[in-house]
Amino acid sequence: MSATGSFVPCCVLDLPSFLVASVPIRILVHKGLLKVLVPGQLFFVFPKNKIMKITAIMGMHVSKKTLDCHLFAQQKSLPAVNNDSKGFKVIERWLKKELKTTEGLLVVMEYTGIYTYGIDRFLHQHQIRFVKRAALDVKRSVGMVRGKSDKVDARFISKYGWMRKDELQPMSPLTDTQLELQQLMSHRDKLYRTKHRIKRSLKN
């Protein structure tokens, strides 16, 4: 961890599939911490942010084209907006209207790959803290049922954020270099799966 509070990359080890599983896995190694990573994931260790008091949670459902937002304590929902710069500004204006300040706000999202990159940077630039969590963790915590609507999903995510607000740690967006590395690793994993799918089909 640097003195400036910047990202500290971890050591990531690729292990052959025959050693541990049917697919290659990665092992995160950082100061004695070991964590198994699934293919396509890139993890960085983030320094702990200055402790803040969370006074508002906004759940956000992110899809390729739209964003759905819900403020848990206020029980207010924003109609779906475009997942682009125009939509981001609509969210910013809505938050200013509904909240006196965004200082104690934490935006909670699920990991959806490249679809969150734009909103990540917008929130960071406007000093609005955010965190992303695995969809399975959200589902297990609040009994989230898929397939109803993105608006309902945003409500479930906001409920999850409120339940876990004391343990959630704000994140920072990936740098351009880290983003490029993540995309390359994801592409590598796709090529690996394609290679083994072709091998299996040739054997059959």
DONUZA-286361 format. One record per residue (C-alpha): residue in three letters; x, y, z. Coordinates in steps of 0.001 Angstrom, whole numbers, padded with zeros to 6 digits, always signed. Each point is the difference from the previous one (the first is absolute). Layout:
<recs>
alaXYZ
...
</recs>
This chain:
<recs>
met+000000+000000+000000
ser+001483+003341-001002
ala+000125+003080+002177
thr-002168+001845-002485
gly-002835-002496+000378
ser+000236-001275-003571
phe-000771-003503-001258
val+002306-002773+001084
pro+000006-002862-002519
cys+000060-003489+001413
cys+002040-002917-001165
val-002264-002184-002127
leu+001079-003556-000750
asp-001457-002118-002808
leu-000123-003712+000832
pro-000387-002767-002597
ser-003433-001567-000009
phe+001265-003522+000657
leu+001329+001058+003406
val-003174+001349+001524
ala-003103-000025-002169
ser-001509-000477-003439
val+000873+003597-000909
pro+003024+002134+000865
ile-000377+002107+003127
arg+001923+002918+001394
ile+001264+000380+003510
leu+000129+003467+001535
val+003070+000445+002210
his+000350+003121+002122
lys+001621+000224+003423
gly-000805-003597+000812
leu-003561+000184-001349
leu-001017-002723-002429
lys-003150+000247-002086
val-001192-002150-002899
leu-001092+002042-003022
val-002222-001267-002768
pro+001107+000482-003634
gly-000526+003514-001334
gln+000358+001774+003339
leu+002706+002477+000871
phe+000315+001009+003629
phe+001843+002918+001529
val+000519+000752+003658
phe-001551+003334+000839
pro+001243+001981+002990
lys-002715+000588+002570
asn-001668+003330-000478
lys-000460+002522+002713
ile-002895-001179+002165
met-003202+001747-000976
lys-003458-000067+001446
ile-002415-001442-002546
thr-003277+001875+000128
ala-001470-001087-003345
ile+000182-003068-002208
met-000860-000004-003681
gly-000391-003353-001704
met+000784+000089-003710
his-000834-002676-002540
val+002401+000306-002927
ser-000701-001417-003429
lys+001555+000634-003393
lys-002427+002779-000938
thr-001667+001209+003216
leu+000470+000781+003676
asp-002725-000409+002644
cys+000474+001738+003373
his-001717-000292+003392
leu+000691+001881+003242
phe-000703-002421+002846
ala-000690+002264+003005
gln-001987+002482-002075
gln-001808-002775-001920
lys+000337+002010-003199
ser+000645-001445-003444
leu+001303+001717-003106
pro-001504-001122-003320
ala+002557-001801-002161
val+002566+002257-001647
asn+002482-000669-002773
asn+003336-001519+000959
asp+001936+002929-001439
ser+001153+003509+000908
lys-003502+001463-000424
gly-001477-002613+002324
phe+002768+000599+002558
lys-000896+003691+000156
val-003680-000862+000523
ile+001015-002136+002996
glu+002142+002823+001384
arg-002888+002507-000206
trp-002400-002497+001577
leu+002348-000607+002935
lys+000373+003726+000600
lys-003784+000262+000092
glu-000588-002971+002330
leu+003004+000399+002328
lys+001377+003082+001712
thr+003514-001272-000641
thr+001650-003037-001589
glu+002787+000003+002591
gly-001471-002961+001915
leu-001328-001785-003078
leu+001233-003428-001079
val-001057-001366-003385
val-000226-003802-000110
met+000187-001901-003278
glu+000578-003543-001178
tyr+002993-000990-002100
thr-001110+000170-003633
gly+003366+000311-001731
ile+000476+002784-002511
tyr-003512+001386+000505
thr+001001+001686+003284
tyr+003229+001665-001183
gly-001635+003259-001084
ile-002106+000513+003133
asp+002978-001028+002175
arg+002064+002877-001311
phe-002850+002483+000092
leu-000727-000727+003669
his+003694+000195+000874
gln+000412+003329-001801
his-002966+001414+001928
gln+001270-001361+003330
ile-002919-002392+000406
arg+001144-003240+001598
phe-000966-003352-001448
val+000553-003703+000475
lys-000606-003019-002222
arg-001009-003402+001312
ala-000461-003451-001497
ala-003566-000613-001171
leu-000084-003341+001808
asp+000872+001686+003306
val-002858+002462-000438
lys-002425-002782-000896
arg+000963-002127+003001
ser-000231+002925+002411
val-003419+001360-000930
gly-001618-002882-001863
met+000092+001918-003240
val-002102-001528-002787
arg+001091+000704-003564
gly-002321+000634-002901
lys-002472+002448+001569
ser+001405+003327-001193
asp+003158+002093+000159
lys-001871+002458+002226
val-000772-002732+002528
asp+003591-001240-000181
ala+001217+003513+000895
arg-002222-000106+003101
phe+001439-003359+001052
ile+003547+001295-000494
ser-000758+003082+002114
lys-001384-002244+002752
tyr+003166-002102-000129
gly+002123+003159+000249
trp-001928+001235+003026
met+000332-003372+001741
arg+003763-000075-000663
lys+000798+003708+000255
asp+002277-000432+003020
glu+002286-002419-001836
leu+000017+001288-003581
gln+003213+001731-001079
pro-000172+002665-002747
met+002006-000708-003144
ser+001793+001994-002663
pro-000266-000538-003763
leu+002694-001902-001855
thr+002661+002035-001762
asp+000279-000269-003790
thr+002951-002392+000384
gln-001840-002216+002495
leu-003102+000013-002187
glu+002030-001071-003038
leu+001649-002776+002031
gln-003382-001248+001221
gln-001361-000096-003540
leu+003074-001886-001232
met-000363-002562+002787
ser-003678-000431-000809
his+000836-000497-003682
arg+002666-002555+000952
asp-002543-001983+002007
lys-002449+000011-002920
leu+002709-001301-002329
tyr+000849-002724+002526
arg-003628-001156+000191
thr-000332+000069-003789
lys+003183-002038-000400
his-001205-002740+002354
arg-003491-000021-001532
ile+001577-000651-003402
lys+002226-002729+001459
arg-003002-001768+001510
ser-001944+000175-003256
leu+002970-001458-001940
lys+000269-002907+002447
asn-003684-000766-000397
</recs>
